[in-house]
């Protein structure tokens, strides 16, 4: 169960720009080190204003980390740290992390052409343009595929149209990223969920 919905905000101020060692919470238990806003010299009245704003916008939860430690943790209404909620695009980080594990295990390289795993014709791009698209381009939202299609969640070949050469244009486009699930399946012989369970979830238990 996902116990925390994490929103990471990078606060680019001189006091935060100093090099710090990153903290990672322990694998067992629910203890997570914290820092107080006051210890960081943050303006606490402004934090109250932020939380009021988040509540007014019907937020469910908000967590802000500094060097891996919790500075602000707030839940709204009946929502708690144990509440289940749709993870949406936060799941992209897990997909990306899993892709890194597969590369570390030698099952793929993010420099590989996507067609190596999805076959030729996974888009309706001209073949030479499709061949330019790599896993890295999918991960970085720089596939060059047209995000202006009616449904940018669509993963059908007819929805994946050429707009620019891969690597020359950035656009938030869910379809190509979602197809990384199929890349993982082709490279590992397992579904994304099974691979995550084997490589990440079981290691945490």
N, C-alpha and C positions, 0 to 999 in steps of 0.2 A: 504494500500500500504506500502510496506517495504521502508522506506525512507533512511535507512542507511545500508550498508553492513559492518558488523563489523568484523574485524580481531583482536583478542585479543592476544597480545604478553606479556608474563610475563618476565619482565626484572629482573633477579635475581642478584641484586647488593646490597651492604650494605645500601645505602641510601633508597632503595625501600623496604628493608626487614623490616623496622620499622612498627609497628602496626599503621594503619590509619583507620579512620571511613569511611565506604563506602558511596558514594553519589549516589542517585538515581534521575534521571531527573523527572520533574513533569509530570503528566498524560496529562495535557492540554498544548497546545502551542508547539512551536518548540525550546524553549530556553533550552540549555544544558550547564552546567557550564564547563569551560575550565581551563587548566593549561598551562603555557608556558614551553617549554623545558628548557629555561634558568633558570626558577625558581626551576627546579629539578636538575640543574647542569649537564644537558645532553650536549653532544658534538654536537653542531648544524651543523658543516660541515659534520659530519657523517650522519646526518639526510638527508641532501641534496643528499648525495651519495646513500642512501637507496631509496629515491624517484626517483632518476634517474634510478636506477636498476629496480624498480617496473614498471616504464613507459616503459623501454626497453623490459620488459617481457609481455607487453600488459595488464597490470593490469587495472581494471575498477575503483576501489576505494580502499582506505586504511584508516582505522581509528585505532588509538592506544589510549587506555584508561589507566589512572592511578587512582586507587580508584574510578572508575566510571566516572571520568571527562575526557573530550577530551583533549589530548595533541597534537595529530597530526591528521588532517583530510585533505585528498587530493583526488581529482577526476581527472581522466585522459581523454584526448580527449573531446568528446562531452557528456561524462557521467556526471550526476549530482546526488545530493542527492535524487532527485525525480525519477530517472531512474529506470525502472523495470528490474530485472535480475534474472536468474535462481539461486535459493538459494542453491541447491544441499545439501550436507551433513550438512550445517549449520542448516537445518531443524531438525536434530537429537536432538538439544538442546530443540526445542519446543516440540518434542515428549516426551523427558524425563521429561520436566517440566509438561506436561499434565498428564503423568503417576503419578507424585507426587501429583497432584490435586486429581486424582481418588483414590489414596491411602488415602489421607487426608479425603476424603468423605466416606471412608469405602467400596468402591466398589471393591477394590482389595488390595493385598499386594504384594510388589515386591519379597517377599520370596515365593510366590505361585508358584507351578509348572505350567509351560506354558500349559501343556496338560489340565489343569483345564479349560482353556479358548479356546484352539484351538482343543481340543479333542485328543484322542489317535491316533497315526499314522500320526501326522503332519510332521514327519521326516521318514526316512527309517532306523533309528537307532534301535538297539535291544530295546525292550520295557523298560527294566530296565535302560538302558542308557538314553533314552528319558525322563524318569521320573525324572532324576537328574537335568534336565534343568529348571531353574526358570526364572521368569521375570527379576530378577536382573542379571542373566547371560546374557540375551539378551541385557540389558542396558549397560553392561560393556564389551561387545564383548568377553565374556569368555564362550560361549555356548559349546565349544569343537567340534562344527561342522566343517567339512572340508572346509576351505576357498580356497582350491586348485582346486575346481571344475571349469569347463570351464566358467561358468557364476556365479560369486559370488553375482549378484543381484537377481538371481532366487529364488523364494519362493515356488516352487513346492516341494512336499515331496521327489521326486527323486533327487533333488539337495541338500538336507539337509542330509548329510552323517556323520556318526560317525567317529571322528578322535581321540578324547581324552575325558576323563570324564569332565563334566561341572565343571568349576571353576579351572581347572588345567592348562589351556592354554589360552593365549590371542591372538587374531588375528582380524584385521579389516575385518569384513564380513558383507556386506550390507543385505543379504537375511534374516537372523534371526532378525536383527534390524527392517527391514521393516515390519516384521510380528507383531511388537508391535502395528501397526495400527489395526490389527484384534483383538488383545488382548483388546485394548481400546473399540472397537466396541462390543465385547462380554460382557465386564464388565459393560459398560454404556448403551448399547442399542442404541448408536449413533455412527455415523461415526466419525473418528478423526477430520475432518474439522468442523463438527457440534458441537462437544464437545469443540473444541478450540474457536469457535465463541461464544458459550454460556458462557464459563468460563473465557476466556481471552479477546477476541476482544470486546465484548459488554461492558465489564467492563472498557475498555479504552476510550469509546466514550462518 
